[in-house]
């Protein structure tokens, strides 16, 4: 009997998941209906939530529960494994805005994030992230912010075609540096919000 020997192949290095694309209010008070904005890369909660909790757990305390509207999430698992713990997920149709992610941290608090559709272009996403963290004007729901941005700029954020760099990132490439949020002037500039993964 003979055996065929193959050379030992090196073990592939694990690839780190891309950082969550996120903008959060940093002043500690919520003047509106939203505490920030999240721009996931897909509509897969199992894939997207671990990167989000990696950022939020140290800032807000361990995220233990989330709730979403199922309109934009095709699959909502009851339990989502994240780094070191499980996040329980629920869904509510009339109670939660379709573009909102509700997060709960046991004993710490509740936060609502605008969920920017994954297929949104970088420019529209930057405007929506800034609007979700803005302190001026009347408080708007997540869907109202998206509708206002579409009306102001003449096209829905989700309908804009992706540029080559954005398409590459959306399909799993490295984050494009051109996706950075532009600096605003005035008292409510980037110092009033934390921007991650842009």
C-alpha positions as CSV (number, residue, x, y, z in Angstrom):
1,X,0.0,0.0,0.0
2,X,1.3,3.4,-0.9
3,X,0.5,6.8,0.5
4,X,0.6,10.2,-1.3
5,X,2.1,12.9,0.8
6,X,1.2,16.5,0.2
7,X,3.2,19.4,1.5
8,X,1.7,21.0,4.6
9,X,-0.1,24.2,3.7
10,X,0.2,27.1,6.0
11,X,-2.9,27.9,8.0
12,X,-4.6,31.0,6.6
13,X,-4.5,34.0,8.9
14,X,-8.0,35.0,10.2
15,X,-9.3,38.1,8.5
16,X,-10.6,40.7,10.8
17,X,-14.1,41.9,10.2
18,X,-14.3,45.4,9.0
19,X,-15.1,48.0,11.7
20,X,-18.7,49.2,12.1
21,X,-19.4,52.4,10.2
22,X,-21.0,54.4,12.9
23,X,-21.6,58.0,14.1
24,X,-22.6,58.6,17.7
25,X,-23.6,61.6,19.8
26,X,-20.8,62.4,22.3
27,X,-22.4,65.0,24.4
28,X,-24.2,62.4,26.6
29,X,-27.6,63.9,26.1
30,X,-30.2,63.0,23.6
31,X,-31.9,66.0,22.1
32,X,-33.8,64.1,19.5
33,X,-35.2,60.7,18.7
34,X,-31.8,59.2,17.6
35,X,-28.5,58.7,19.4
36,X,-26.5,58.2,16.2
37,X,-26.4,56.3,12.9
38,X,-25.1,53.0,11.7
39,X,-24.3,52.1,8.1
40,X,-24.1,48.3,7.9
41,X,-22.5,46.6,4.9
42,X,-25.4,44.1,4.5
43,X,-28.8,43.2,5.8
44,X,-27.5,40.2,7.7
45,X,-27.7,40.7,11.4
46,X,-25.6,37.7,12.2
47,X,-22.8,39.2,10.2
48,X,-23.2,42.8,11.0
49,X,-24.1,42.9,14.7
50,X,-20.8,41.6,16.1
51,X,-18.8,44.5,14.6
52,X,-21.3,47.0,16.0
53,X,-21.2,45.5,19.6
54,X,-17.4,45.4,19.5
55,X,-17.6,49.2,19.3
56,X,-20.6,49.9,21.5
57,X,-19.9,47.4,24.4
58,X,-16.9,49.4,25.8
59,X,-18.8,52.7,25.3
60,X,-22.3,51.9,26.5
61,X,-21.9,48.7,28.5
62,X,-22.6,45.2,27.2
63,X,-25.4,45.3,24.6
64,X,-27.8,42.5,25.7
65,X,-30.9,43.0,23.4
66,X,-31.8,44.6,20.1
67,X,-35.1,45.2,18.4
68,X,-35.7,46.0,14.7
69,X,-38.6,46.4,12.3
70,X,-38.5,43.3,10.0
71,X,-39.2,45.5,6.9
72,X,-35.5,45.7,6.0
73,X,-34.1,42.6,7.7
74,X,-34.9,39.4,5.9
75,X,-33.8,37.1,8.8
76,X,-34.0,38.1,12.4
77,X,-32.5,35.3,14.6
78,X,-33.6,35.2,18.2
79,X,-30.1,35.0,19.5
80,X,-27.0,36.5,17.9
81,X,-23.5,35.4,19.1
82,X,-21.1,38.3,19.5
83,X,-17.7,38.5,21.1
84,X,-18.1,36.8,24.5
85,X,-21.9,36.8,24.8
86,X,-25.3,36.4,23.2
87,X,-27.5,39.3,22.1
88,X,-31.2,38.6,22.1
89,X,-33.0,40.0,19.1
90,X,-36.7,40.9,18.7
91,X,-38.8,42.6,16.1
92,X,-41.8,44.8,16.2
93,X,-43.6,46.1,13.2
94,X,-45.7,49.1,14.2
95,X,-43.7,50.1,17.3
96,X,-40.2,50.5,15.6
97,X,-39.4,52.8,12.7
98,X,-38.2,50.6,9.7
99,X,-34.9,52.5,9.7
100,X,-34.2,52.2,13.4
101,X,-32.2,49.8,15.5
102,X,-33.1,49.8,19.2
103,X,-30.3,48.7,21.5
104,X,-30.5,47.8,25.2
105,X,-27.7,47.5,27.7
106,X,-28.6,45.7,30.9
107,X,-29.0,48.2,33.7
108,X,-27.4,51.0,31.6
109,X,-29.8,52.3,29.1
110,X,-31.5,52.3,25.7
111,X,-30.2,53.8,22.4
112,X,-31.8,54.3,19.0
113,X,-29.7,54.3,15.9
114,X,-30.6,55.3,12.4
115,X,-29.9,52.4,10.1
116,X,-28.6,53.7,6.8
117,X,-29.4,51.2,4.0
118,X,-26.3,49.3,3.1
119,X,-26.5,50.2,-0.6
120,X,-26.4,53.9,0.2
121,X,-23.6,55.9,-1.4
122,X,-20.9,57.4,0.8
123,X,-21.9,61.0,0.3
124,X,-25.5,60.3,1.3
125,X,-24.4,58.2,4.2
126,X,-22.2,61.0,5.5
127,X,-25.1,63.4,5.3
128,X,-27.4,61.0,7.1
129,X,-24.8,60.3,9.8
130,X,-24.3,64.0,10.4
131,X,-28.1,64.6,10.5
132,X,-28.7,61.8,13.0
133,X,-26.1,63.4,15.4
134,X,-27.3,67.0,14.8
135,X,-28.6,69.0,17.7
136,X,-30.5,71.7,15.7
137,X,-34.0,71.5,14.4
138,X,-37.0,69.4,15.4
139,X,-36.5,65.8,16.3
140,X,-37.1,63.5,13.3
141,X,-37.6,59.8,13.1
142,X,-35.1,57.7,11.2
143,X,-37.5,57.3,8.2
144,X,-38.2,61.1,8.2
145,X,-34.4,61.8,8.1
146,X,-34.0,59.5,5.1
147,X,-37.0,61.1,3.3
148,X,-35.8,64.6,4.1
149,X,-32.3,63.8,2.6
150,X,-33.9,62.3,-0.5
151,X,-36.2,65.3,-1.0
152,X,-33.3,67.8,-0.4
153,X,-31.0,66.0,-2.8
154,X,-33.5,64.8,-5.4
155,X,-32.8,61.1,-5.2
156,X,-33.2,58.4,-2.6
157,X,-30.0,57.5,-0.8
158,X,-30.6,53.8,-1.7
159,X,-31.2,54.6,-5.4
160,X,-27.8,56.2,-6.0
161,X,-25.4,54.1,-8.0
162,X,-22.3,53.1,-6.1
163,X,-18.9,54.3,-7.4
164,X,-16.1,51.8,-8.1
165,X,-14.5,52.3,-4.6
166,X,-17.9,52.1,-2.9
167,X,-18.9,49.0,-4.8
168,X,-15.7,47.3,-3.9
169,X,-16.3,48.1,-0.2
170,X,-19.9,47.0,-0.4
171,X,-18.8,43.7,-1.9
172,X,-16.4,43.1,0.9
173,X,-13.3,45.2,0.0
174,X,-11.4,47.3,2.5
175,X,-13.1,50.6,3.6
176,X,-12.5,53.4,1.1
177,X,-10.8,56.4,2.6
178,X,-12.9,58.6,0.4
179,X,-16.0,57.6,2.5
180,X,-14.9,59.9,5.4
181,X,-17.5,62.3,6.7
182,X,-16.7,65.8,5.6
183,X,-15.9,68.3,8.3
184,X,-18.6,70.8,9.1
185,X,-18.0,74.3,10.4
186,X,-19.6,75.8,13.4
187,X,-20.2,74.8,17.0
188,X,-21.7,71.4,16.0
189,X,-18.7,70.0,14.1
190,X,-17.2,66.6,14.4
191,X,-16.3,67.1,18.0
192,X,-19.9,66.6,18.9
193,X,-20.0,63.1,17.4
194,X,-17.9,60.0,17.4
195,X,-17.3,58.6,13.9
196,X,-16.0,55.0,13.6
197,X,-15.1,52.9,10.6
198,X,-15.6,55.5,7.9
